[in-house]
Amino acid sequence: MYFKKLKNILIMLLVLFAVSNLYGFSGTVNFSTSNGSDLGATAIDGEGGSSDIAGVQIDIFIANDAGTATGGNIFYNSSTGWEGLASSNDPSNNGYDAIVIKTSDGTTFDFNGFDSHEWVSSAATFTVEGFKGGSSTGSVSLSITALEKKTYSTNDLPDVNFGDVDTVVIVAETSGNTKYWGTFDNFVFADAVASDTTPPTFENSTPSQNSVTKNSVIIDVDLDEAGIAYAVAVANGDSS
């Protein structure tokens, strides 16, 4: 009897552990190590003084405009107090085309934010695009001014584009140049947003006589989520 109870407890703990890993993917990856540290071709959560998000490996690497890894090493830089990941030990000498943030095993997540610091007194724009299973989930365009240290949050990265992704690509451009001289850090993750499988509910009014004309009718419809309601008109006695 004792061993049966112990077995049941162990099974319960394993189930709880599995559920925790399944739904516990959240946290901020903030790199903080010695200035000029070479983190290799891929910066990984848990390295370079960053937090290790349990149950998943987050890979961050330099890429070209198409999101393909260039193989260039990532460096941690804090020489001006504007700390973060740079494409060289001096961000003003070697710029990014793009940076990629992804899970190594395809686990999906909700991408909630990041920081960037512009280094060379030139305003820049970022095209931030989400991907799931190799397909785009949408993109946004963000901006940063000269020498600005800026934090981007959920207000900039809507769930409709970034709520359920396995990869995020940030393509940078500085005043007509395809490079961006700056740093990135403080990548914020949360559990992937569950897909909405519940059908919408709606209410509609009965058309009043004075709202009906030969060519049109006015019907007020209340939906409980964003969308468009369609109506089909048929002759009296006919079916749709």
Secondary structure, DSSP 8 states (H G I E B T S, - for coil): -HHHHHHHHHHHHHHHHHHHHHH---EEE----STTEE--SSEETTSTT----TT--EEEEEE-TTS-B-----EEE-TTS--EEESSSSTTTS-BSEEEEEETT---EEEEEEEEEE-SS--EEEEEEEEETTEEEEEEEEEE-TT-EEEE-TTTS-HHHHSSBSEEEEEEEETTBS-B-EEEEEEEEEE------S---EEE----GGGB-SS-B---EEESSS---------TT---
